[in-house]
Amino acid sequence: MITSRKTWLLIFAFLGAVLGVISKAFELTINPVALMAGLGSIVVYVGLEAKADRERLRAQASKWKDPKFIAELVAAIVAALGTAGVVLPLPPEMIVGILTAIIAILFKAKPSLPA
């Protein structure tokens, strides 16, 4: 279930843009000033939330050095490269499977860093 406020606002902004295109295509009357004001307030809110997220990331700088995080980041990058069609020496599924096993071992080896 989607619970993020930013995600909901992104959905509403997308729907507003789609409604704007539909109104133009079918010559409907939608007040563009009101539409832009609403979308503008959403953009400002998402921008301020992104700033707050950046501050939270800076407060957790030690987590960037966690081997579990690095292994998961590499797995995500390998999966994205495989989806993009980049040819890797091993199949992406195999690489991600190996990294998943390594992550499972790392979780058993030592506790996670405190939140």
PAKE-803254 format. One record per residue: residue in one letter; z, x, y of N, C-alpha, C in turn. Coordinates in steps of 0.2 Angstrom, whole numbers. Example, Ala and Ser with C-alpha at 12.3 -4.5 7.8 and 13.67 -1.06 7.14 Angstrom:
<rs>
<r 'A',<39,66,-28>,<39,62,-22>,<39,66,-16>>;
<r 'S',<35,64,-11>,<36,68,-5>,<39,64,0>>;
</rs>
This chain:
<rs>
<r 'M',<0,4,-6>,<0,0,0>,<0,4,6>>;
<r 'I',<-4,2,11>,<-4,6,17>,<2,4,22>>;
<r 'T',<6,10,23>,<12,8,28>,<12,12,34>>;
<r 'S',<7,17,35>,<7,21,41>,<4,17,47>>;
<r 'R',<8,18,52>,<6,14,58>,<-1,17,61>>;
<r 'K',<-2,23,60>,<-8,26,62>,<-14,24,58>>;
<r 'T',<-13,23,52>,<-18,20,47>,<-20,13,49>>;
<r 'W',<-15,9,51>,<-16,2,53>,<-20,2,60>>;
<r 'L',<-18,6,64>,<-22,6,71>,<-29,9,70>>;
<r 'L',<-30,14,65>,<-37,16,64>,<-41,10,61>>;
<r 'I',<-38,6,57>,<-42,1,54>,<-43,-4,60>>;
<r 'F',<-39,-6,64>,<-40,-10,70>,<-45,-8,74>>;
<r 'A',<-45,-1,76>,<-50,2,80>,<-57,2,77>>;
<r 'F',<-57,3,70>,<-64,2,67>,<-66,-5,67>>;
<r 'L',<-62,-10,66>,<-64,-17,66>,<-66,-18,73>>;
<r 'G',<-63,-16,78>,<-65,-17,85>,<-72,-14,87>>;
<r 'A',<-73,-8,84>,<-80,-5,85>,<-85,-9,81>>;
<r 'V',<-84,-11,75>,<-88,-15,71>,<-90,-22,75>>;
<r 'L',<-85,-25,78>,<-86,-31,81>,<-90,-30,87>>;
<r 'G',<-89,-25,91>,<-93,-23,96>,<-101,-23,95>>;
<r 'V',<-102,-19,89>,<-109,-19,87>,<-112,-25,85>>;
<r 'I',<-108,-29,81>,<-110,-36,79>,<-111,-40,85>>;
<r 'S',<-107,-40,90>,<-108,-44,96>,<-114,-42,100>>;
<r 'K',<-116,-36,100>,<-122,-34,103>,<-128,-36,99>>;
<r 'A',<-128,-35,92>,<-133,-37,88>,<-135,-45,88>>;
<r 'F',<-130,-49,89>,<-130,-56,89>,<-130,-59,95>>;
<r 'E',<-129,-55,100>,<-129,-57,107>,<-123,-62,109>>;
<r 'L',<-117,-60,106>,<-111,-64,107>,<-108,-61,113>>;
<r 'T',<-103,-65,116>,<-100,-62,122>,<-93,-60,120>>;
<r 'I',<-92,-53,120>,<-85,-50,119>,<-84,-46,126>>;
<r 'N',<-78,-47,128>,<-76,-43,134>,<-76,-36,133>>;
<r 'P',<-80,-32,135>,<-80,-25,133>,<-74,-21,137>>;
<r 'V',<-72,-24,143>,<-66,-20,146>,<-60,-21,142>>;
<r 'A',<-59,-27,140>,<-53,-29,135>,<-53,-25,129>>;
<r 'L',<-59,-24,126>,<-60,-21,120>,<-59,-13,121>>;
<r 'M',<-61,-10,126>,<-60,-3,128>,<-53,-2,129>>;
<r 'A',<-50,-7,133>,<-43,-6,134>,<-38,-6,128>>;
<r 'G',<-40,-10,123>,<-36,-10,117>,<-37,-4,113>>;
<r 'L',<-44,-2,113>,<-45,4,109>,<-42,10,112>>;
<r 'G',<-42,10,119>,<-39,16,123>,<-32,17,121>>;
<r 'S',<-28,11,121>,<-21,11,120>,<-20,14,112>>;
<r 'I',<-24,12,108>,<-24,14,101>,<-25,22,101>>;
<r 'V',<-30,24,104>,<-31,31,104>,<-26,35,107>>;
<r 'V',<-23,33,113>,<-17,36,116>,<-11,36,111>>;
<r 'Y',<-10,31,107>,<-4,31,103>,<-5,36,97>>;
<r 'V',<-11,36,94>,<-13,40,88>,<-12,47,91>>;
<r 'G',<-14,49,97>,<-14,56,99>,<-7,58,100>>;
<r 'L',<-2,53,103>,<5,55,103>,<8,56,97>>;
<r 'E',<6,52,92>,<9,52,85>,<7,59,82>>;
<r 'A',<1,61,83>,<-2,67,81>,<2,73,84>>;
<r 'K',<4,73,90>,<8,78,93>,<15,78,90>>;
<r 'A',<18,72,88>,<24,72,85>,<24,75,78>>;
<r 'D',<18,74,75>,<17,76,68>,<17,84,68>>;
<r 'R',<13,87,73>,<13,94,74>,<19,97,75>>;
<r 'E',<24,94,79>,<31,97,80>,<35,97,73>>;
<r 'R',<34,91,69>,<37,91,63>,<35,97,58>>;
<r 'L',<28,98,59>,<25,103,54>,<28,110,57>>;
<r 'R',<29,111,63>,<32,118,65>,<39,118,63>>;
<r 'A',<42,113,63>,<49,113,61>,<50,115,53>>;
<r 'Q',<45,114,49>,<45,115,42>,<40,121,41>>;
<r 'A',<40,126,45>,<36,132,44>,<37,136,37>>;
<r 'S',<43,136,35>,<44,139,28>,<41,136,22>>;
<r 'K',<39,130,23>,<36,126,17>,<29,129,16>>;
<r 'W',<26,132,21>,<19,134,21>,<19,140,16>>;
<r 'K',<24,143,15>,<24,149,10>,<26,147,3>>;
<r 'D',<28,141,2>,<30,139,-5>,<24,139,-10>>;
<r 'P',<25,143,-15>,<19,144,-20>,<16,137,-23>>;
<r 'K',<21,132,-23>,<18,125,-26>,<14,122,-21>>;
<r 'F',<15,123,-14>,<11,120,-9>,<4,124,-9>>;
<r 'I',<4,131,-10>,<-2,135,-9>,<-6,133,-15>>;
<r 'A',<-3,132,-21>,<-7,130,-27>,<-10,123,-26>>;
<r 'E',<-6,119,-24>,<-9,112,-22>,<-15,112,-17>>;
<r 'L',<-14,116,-12>,<-19,117,-7>,<-26,120,-10>>;
<r 'V',<-25,125,-14>,<-31,128,-18>,<-34,122,-22>>;
<r 'A',<-30,118,-26>,<-33,113,-30>,<-37,108,-26>>;
<r 'A',<-34,106,-20>,<-38,101,-16>,<-44,104,-13>>;
<r 'I',<-44,111,-11>,<-50,114,-9>,<-55,114,-14>>;
<r 'V',<-53,116,-20>,<-58,117,-26>,<-61,110,-28>>;
<r 'A',<-57,105,-28>,<-59,98,-29>,<-64,96,-24>>;
<r 'A',<-63,98,-17>,<-68,96,-12>,<-74,100,-13>>;
<r 'L',<-74,106,-14>,<-80,110,-15>,<-84,107,-21>>;
<r 'G',<-81,106,-26>,<-84,103,-32>,<-88,96,-30>>;
<r 'T',<-84,92,-26>,<-87,86,-24>,<-93,87,-19>>;
<r 'A',<-93,92,-15>,<-98,94,-11>,<-104,97,-14>>;
<r 'G',<-103,99,-21>,<-109,102,-24>,<-109,109,-24>>;
<r 'V',<-104,112,-22>,<-104,120,-23>,<-103,122,-30>>;
<r 'V',<-107,127,-32>,<-106,129,-39>,<-101,134,-39>>;
<r 'L',<-96,133,-44>,<-90,137,-45>,<-91,141,-52>>;
<r 'P',<-88,146,-53>,<-89,150,-59>,<-86,146,-65>>;
<r 'L',<-81,142,-64>,<-79,137,-69>,<-79,130,-66>>;
<r 'P',<-79,125,-71>,<-80,118,-68>,<-74,116,-64>>;
<r 'P',<-74,113,-58>,<-69,111,-54>,<-63,108,-58>>;
<r 'E',<-65,104,-63>,<-60,100,-66>,<-55,105,-70>>;
<r 'M',<-58,110,-73>,<-54,115,-77>,<-50,119,-72>>;
<r 'I',<-52,121,-66>,<-48,125,-61>,<-42,120,-59>>;
<r 'V',<-44,114,-57>,<-38,110,-55>,<-33,108,-61>>;
<r 'G',<-36,108,-67>,<-31,107,-73>,<-26,113,-73>>;
<r 'I',<-29,119,-73>,<-25,125,-73>,<-20,125,-68>>;
<r 'L',<-22,124,-62>,<-18,124,-56>,<-12,119,-57>>;
<r 'T',<-14,113,-60>,<-9,108,-61>,<-4,110,-66>>;
<r 'A',<-6,114,-71>,<-1,117,-76>,<3,122,-72>>;
<r 'I',<0,126,-68>,<4,131,-64>,<9,128,-60>>;
<r 'I',<8,122,-57>,<12,119,-52>,<18,116,-56>>;
<r 'A',<16,113,-62>,<22,111,-67>,<27,116,-69>>;
<r 'I',<24,122,-70>,<28,128,-72>,<32,130,-66>>;
<r 'L',<29,130,-60>,<33,132,-54>,<39,127,-52>>;
<r 'F',<38,120,-54>,<43,116,-52>,<49,116,-57>>;
<r 'K',<47,119,-63>,<53,120,-68>,<56,127,-67>>;
<r 'A',<53,131,-64>,<55,138,-63>,<61,139,-58>>;
<r 'K',<59,136,-52>,<65,136,-47>,<64,129,-43>>;
<r 'P',<70,128,-40>,<70,121,-36>,<66,122,-30>>;
<r 'S',<63,116,-27>,<59,116,-21>,<64,118,-15>>;
<r 'L',<60,120,-10>,<64,121,-4>,<67,115,-1>>;
<r 'P',<72,116,3>,<75,110,5>,<71,106,11>>;
<r 'A',<71,100,11>,<67,96,16>,<69,97,23>>;
</rs>
